[in-house]
């Protein structure tokens, strides 16, 4: 997934931050990561379900870079 596509997805999540929308990323039919924009903010929450870590980002570009790195390392399909 390109960085531009990730940025667009994150911007869309934050555009609708008044409702709960969660984007899931899967590998081999297992959810490995979730991404959401915290309600009424522009803070991106990335939850890595492989190691149970949560990271918060206030910058969409940094969020996209973190997601891209994870995708490249884990070859998510």
Secondary structure, DSSP 8 states (H G I E B T S, - for coil): --HHHHHHHHHHHHHTTTS--EEEEEETTEEEEEEEE-TTS--EEEEETTTTEEEEES-HHHHHHHHHHHHHHHT--
